[in-house]
Amino acid sequence: MNPEPSAVDTVIDAVSAVFMVVGALMSLGAAIGLLRFPDLMSRMHAATKPQVLGLFLLLASVGLQLRTWWVWPVLFVAWIFQVLTVPVSAHMVGRAGYRTKHLHKELLTTDELEAVVLKAADKKAAARQESEKRAADEDDDGAA
């Protein structure tokens, strides 16, 4: 009682299979990069770039296989959330790794963050000295 698959169904199945295999390979490449790359910055790059494209291909494959219109907005929202959150989380991980010295400076081509971090450290040290000076002045006033 199964109807014969049409040529369109065969093409959709083939495209879906290609999307699924390529998406899985992209995700596998991201996982291998996380394990094999030498420092935090390289690993962060491996975790973000291919993972977003791999997820897109896998979601497109699911949408093609389900063959219903209502699933596409849901899949699109899932992908958009990934696209919006991956750069932000990678940026925060990169800054935290930089500040805690979990990187290889010799692998950096340019270090644009060094001046910002040094300036912030100088401001923090100046504020600490000012606070200590104020506390010492208050102690002197209290003793007199």
Secondary structure as GFF3:
##gff-version 3
##sequence-region A 1 144
A	DSSP	alpha_helix	7	36	.	.	.	ID=ss1
A	DSSP	alpha_helix	40	66	.	.	.	ID=ss2
A	DSSP	alpha_helix	71	99	.	.	.	ID=ss3
A	DSSP	three_ten_helix	105	107	.	.	.	ID=ss4
A	DSSP	alpha_helix	114	143	.	.	.	ID=ss5
###
